[in-house]
């Protein structure tokens, strides 16, 4: 739902992780070109793993790492059959400490970041980190179809009618 923070309207995503709660604020779609596109409330909230607490409670061997909070929410609705997580700081911010805390006991990790250069670069960086830290882990890269556009993401794939099964089947 839309709420006013800092004197402006934002979509609000409540983040509850590690015993702390804050709001991730996103500009409405009609205002996406205004900066900053995302903010947090209260200011200074730490970057964390959205869905991390949920993942730690799961006994699933596989996990899906998404490009952002909205993609994580969509992934949950698409039913990938595994927990989905994302960084609240954006794709390039997935840390080594998070690999140790959330991923070290998983057999399969699926990375589904945005189709743009930033997303592709972050996918490669995270895949290399995972290979180094968890050499027995299988790492899969879900590629968003190019025909959805240069900046397409999991949400765009879902809106185009692409299913979780189709994305998993095409993972590299």
N, C-alpha and C positions, 0 to 999 in steps of 0.2 A: 504494500500500500504506500501511497505517497505521504510524506511528512515534511514539515518545515524544520530545517536545521541550518544554522548560520544564515538565517534570513532567506533561504532558498528552498525550493521543492526538490526532494530526493526520493527515490525508491529506497526502502530500507530492508536490509538483510541482517537479522539478528545473528550474531556469532557468539556461541557459547562453547569455549574450549579452555581446558586446563583450569577450570574453576572460575574463569573470568568471563564477563559478558561485555560486548560492545556492539555497535552498529556499523555495518559497512553501508555507506551511502553511495548511491549511483544516480547520476542524472537520468531523467526520463528520456526515452528514445528520441523525442523531438528536440532535445537539447544536448544530444551526444557530442556535438562539435564544440561545445563550451568546455573550457578547462577550469579546474580539473574535472575529469569525468567521474572520478571516484574520490571519496573522502571517508574519514572515520569519525565516529562520535563515541566517546570523547576523543578530542585530538590527542595524539601521542599514544594511542592504543598500539600494542605490539603486533607485528606480523605473526600469524599463526597458521596452523593447518586447519582449514574448515572441514569438519567431518572426522578429525583425528580421534576424538574421544569415541565416536561411533566405530571407527576402524579398530581401535584397541579392544573393543568388546566383541569383535567379530572373530569367528574361527575360520573364515574363508581363506583359502590359499592365494587368492588373486585380489588385486586392487586396481582401480582405475584412477589415474591422476588427471584431473581436468585443468583447463586453462583459467578458470575463475569460478566464483561462487555461483553465478547463474548457470554455468555449464554443469556444475556439480548437482544443482537442484534438478536440472533437466535430465542428467544421467540417472538420478534416482528414479525419476518418473519413467524413463525408457526401459528400466529393468535390465541392466547389464548382468545381473546375477552375482554381483560382487559390490563391496563398498566403494564409494567414490569419494575422493578428497580433492581439495585444491588449496593453494596458498592464498592467503588474504592480501599478499603483497604483489601478486602477479606471477606469471610463468617463470621468470628467471630467478625467483627468490627461494626456490626449494633448497633447503640447506642440508649439509652433511649430517648435522645433529638430528634432523627429521628422518633421514634414512635410517639411522641407528634406532630411533625411538619407534617409528611407525612401520618400517618396511623390512627390516632385517630378517624377520621370520616368515616372509611371504615367498611363495614359489614363483608367482607370475605377477609382473607389473605391466599394465597397459598405460601408455602415455598418450593423451589426446589433447594436445595444445592447439592453438589457433593456426590457421594455414599461412599466416604472414611470416615474414622473415624472422621477426622476434620469436614467434612460436616455434618455428623450425629450429632456430639456434638454441632455444631453451630446451627443446626435445633432445637434441644431440648432447648438450651439456649434462642434462639429467641422466641420459642413458649411459654416458661415460662414467659419471659418478656412481651409478648403480653397478656397473660392471666392475669397478674398482672395489667398492665396498661389499658387494654381494655376488661373487663370481659364479655361484651356482644358480642364481636367479635367472629366469627367462624374462626377457624384456621385449615388449611388443610396442610398436609405434602405430597408432591409429592415424591414418592420413585422411584428412577431410577432402572430399573430391574437389578438384580444381575448378570444375564448372560452377561451383557455388560462390566463387569469387576469391580474390586474393586475401581478404581479411575474414573469411568464413571460419566459423567455430562449430562446436558440437550443437549449439542451439540452432544454428542455420541448417545443419544436417538434419536435425529432428524436424524442423519446419518444412524441409524439402521431402519429408516422408521416408528418410533413410532410417532403418531400424538398428537397434543395438546389435542384433545378430549380423546384419550386413557389415557394420563397422568392425565387429570382432573378426568376422571371416576375412576381411581385407587387411587386417593388421599385418605389418611387416616385422 
